[in-house]
Amino acid sequence: MPSEGRQTICISTQAGCAVDCHFCLTAQLGLIRNLTGGEILAQALVAREEHGSKSTALTMEEDAGPENQRRNPSKIASGAKARIGGTQLMSGLKPRPPRHKVGTQGPKPGATETAGKVQTNVVLMGQGEPLLNFEPVMAALRIMLDPEGMGISPKHVTLSTSGIVPGIERLGREKVRPKLAISLNASNDEQRDALMPINKRYPLKVLMEGCKNYPLRPWEHVTFEYVMLGDVNDSPEDARRVVRLLAALKKVKVNLIPWNPGELPYRESSPERIEEFRRILNDKGVPAFVRYSRGRDVMAACGQLALLDVGPQSSASTVL
């Protein structure tokens, strides 16, 4: 998803999803299978190859230092392959001579090289629940975050979970880890039980305690994602309950996401309702932002990732 001065790569961690959020089309698929670490990492590599840096090195970061620029790309690829269990990550990604500094898209005609630098963000927000495929996800992330791998800063990689509390605790113990985002989508347990059955296993009190105990780095906060569903979870009272819910957490922000349409019994909140919700949160000291998804015109936005038709020849190995 390119935008001014940056690109965002949205990555899936499973084919389908077992969590069954009722407002999400991916949930209608059920869980087809877990993706391997190589398949997860390859999504970032292919996106880099097609839309990002033209250099042979894996590093995409804006602030890649000279020590990274001197790396041997073939050694980087070899090391990445070895650390993910021998998966052939680099097939189809042919090395080519560097045409500009690592971490840039290349200068436009007549421009300086520095003008073409692009910040790369990776979000694990595609199909699947990342914390239910923990080891392959972490294998891929270790390479993304390794200076000798893709060299992306943890500040630019976000993992989103529906609230798998043991997985959140486990993630917090990882030395190298991405930022954490929680898919909240409700202001109380009754509402969340109806929208996200996972809440019956890890209710809001347990989830908030897990977030409270999560070890944040000095620059870090926990992001809460809130899909705005018309006349379901978007009232002013919902907003005030969210404020109370997050009150015990020190460093948080909320992303309000208008629901993206699909063949489900919901509708998106009106812009006026979303703005009122945002204002209430901000006025109470909870930073809130409205995030509009890319790709909704081709059914590729948040909550729309599903196959329109799974024929009889489809299988877990081919449906991705």
N, C-alpha and C positions, 0 to 999 in steps of 0.2 A: 504494500500500500504506500506508494510514493506521495510525499508532500514536500513543501518548501524546506530544503536543507536536510531532509531526513527520509528514511524509508522504514516502514514497520512490516515485519514478517510475522504473520499469524500461523502458528504451528499446531497441528493435531498430535495427540499422544495415543489415541486409540481409534480404531475404526468403529464408529458408533459410540454408544455410551450406556452404562448400566444405571446411572444415577436417577434417571426418569424425571427430570424437571418438566413439569407439565406444559410450560409455555415455550419449550424448545423443540424444534423439529428433529434435531439430532437424537433426542431421546426416543423418538418413534422407531428408530432403527434397532434399539436395544444394543447390547454389546456384541459386535461381530468378532473382534479380537484385539489384543494389545498390539501396538506397534513396537518394533524392535528399536533399540538405541540407534542403530544405523539409519532406520527409516525416519526417525524423528530428526536426527541431525541432518540427513540429506535434504529435508525440506528447506532448511536454512541455506545449505550449500547451493542447491539448485536456484533458489531465489537470488542469492548473491551472484551466481554465474549469469543469470538472465537479466538482472536489473541493477546489480550493485557494482562493486569495484571490478575493474578489468584486469587487476594484477593477478599473478599466480598464487601469491600468498593467501592464506585463509583470512587474515586479519581484515576486518571491515571498519574498525573503530576510527573515529575522527582523531583521537589523541594517540594513535599508535606511535610509539617512540622509535628512535633510531635503532635500539636493540632489536625490536621486532622487524624493522625494515630490512635488517641484515639476515633474517632467517632464511634457510634454504627451504623453498616450498615443497620439494620432494620429501625432505625429512619431516616437515610438518604433517603432510598427508600420511606418511608412513607411520608416524607416531600416533596420529589420530586413529588410524585403522587398527593399530595394535591395541590401543587402550579401550576399544569398544568391542573387543572380542573377535577381531578378524573380519568384521563385516566389510564388504567391498563398498566403501563410501564414495570413492572417487571415480567410479565407472561413469563414463560419459562426460566427465569434467576434465577436459584436456588442458594441461599446462600450456601457457603461451608466454612469450617474453613480456616483462613489465613495460608498460608504456607511460607510467607516471608513478608518483609516490603511492605507497600502500595507504589505504584508508580514503582514497579519493575516487570519484567517478571519472576523473580526467577533465582537464580544462576545456572550456569551449574555445573555439577559434578566437584568438586575440586576447584571451583571458589568462590570468595567472593560474598556476596549478592550485594554489590554495583556495581559489574561488570555487573549485569543484568538490570540496570535501563534503561528505554526506555522513550524518550520524545514523547508525543502524540500531533500531529497536527490535527486540524479539519478544513476542507475547505468546505464551502457551495458553491459548484461548480458543483453539479450534475444536475439532471433535474430541470427546473423551474427557475423563477426569484424571489429571496428571498424577495425583497422589494414590490412585489405584493401579498405577503402572510405575511404581516408584523407581526401581533399579534401572530399567531402560531409560527413563526420563533423566535420572541423575547422570547416567553414563554419557548421554548426549550433552547435557548441560556442562559437565566438566570440560568437555572439549570446546564448547562455545565460549566458556569463560576463561580458558587457558590461554595465556599469551602465545604459546606455541601452537595453539589450535586456531580458533576464530578470533581470539583476543578481544571479545566483546566485554565491556565493563558490566559488572553486576547491576550497576545503576540503570542499565538499558535493557535488562531482561526481566520479565515479569511472569510468574506462574500463578494462574488463577484456579482456585479450588471451590467446590460447592460446600466445603466445610467438613472434610474428613479429618477430624481432630487428631487421631493418632499420627496421621501423615504430616499434619502441621507441626506436631511436636518433633517428629523425626527430621523434618526439613530443617527445623531450627538447630539441630545438632550437627548439620553439615557445615564443614569449614568453608566450602565454596558453594554458594547458593544464590538464586535469583531473588528479586523482590517478591513479596507475597501480596496476592489480591484475593479477597473473599467475595464470592457471589452470594450476596445477602438477599435482596429481592423481596423482603417482607419486614414488617415492623413488630410482629409478635409471633409466638409459636403457632397459634391457631392458623394464622395466615400462611406461615411458612410450611406447616405440615401439609396444607392443601396444595401449595405450589411446588414444593420440593420435599418428597417423602424422606429424603436423607435426614431431614430435621427430626424425624421421630427417633432416629438413632443417636444423633448428636444435636440436641435442642440448643436453643440460643444461649442459655446460661452456660452450657458446657463449651459452646463455640467461643463465646466472649471470654471465658476463662482461658481457653487455649490461646486466643489472640493476646490477652493481657500478659501471658507468660512467654510469648514469643520473643526471642532475643533480637531486638532491632539494632542495627548498626547506627553510628552517629548521624548519618545522612538519610536514614530510612524512615518510612512510615508504612502502615498497613493501609492498603486501598480497599474500600468496600464498593462493590458494583451493585447497582440497584436498577433492574429493568423496570421501566415505568409502564404499568398495565392499567389502561383506562378503567376507572371505577372499581379497581381491585385493591391496589396498594398505593394509590397516589393522592390520598386526601391530606389536608393540612394536619389532621390528627396523626396520620401515618408518619408524616415528617417529624412531628414533635416526639413520637415514640422512638424514631430512629435516633434522635438527639439523645434521649434518655438512655437508649441501649448502648450507645458508644461513649457515654460520659466517663466511664471508668478507664478508657483507653487514652493514652497520652498523645500519640502521634498517628493521626488518621486523616484520610480524605475520602470523599464519596464521589463516585462517578455515576451520574444519572444517565441511563441509556434508554432512549425511546424504543419500545418493543418493535421489532421488525416483523412485518406481516408474514403469515403462513397459514396453512389450512388447520388452524386451531381456534378454539372459541374465546379469543381475546382480541383486544384492539389497543392501539397505542394511545397513550395519554395525550391530551391536547397540549400545544406549546404553552398555553397560559397556565395550565395545571403544573406542568414541569417547572416553569419559571417560579411559580409560587412555592413549590416544594424546595427548590434550590435556595430561594431567598430565606425561607424559614431556617434551613440548616446553617446557612452562612451567618444569619443574624444571631444564632445561638453559638457561634464559634466553631462550627464544623465546616471546614472547607468543602465546597460542593461544586461540581462542574458538570455540564451537559456534554455528553459524548455521542456524536452521531456516527453511526457505522458506515463504512464503505461497502459497496457491493450489493446493496439490497435490491437494486434493479435487476440483478442476475441471480437472485436467491443465494448470495454468497456472504451475507452479512451475519453478524452475531445472532445465533439462534436459528439460522436458516440452513445450516450445513447438513444436508441430507440428500440421499439419492431420490430422484423423482420416481424411478422405477428400478426395482431390483429383479431382473429376469431370472429364469430358472438356471441359467448357466453361471450366475454370479457365485462367488465363493469367498471365504474369508481371506484367501490369498490374493484375490484380484479386486475386491471392493475396497477402495481407499478414498 
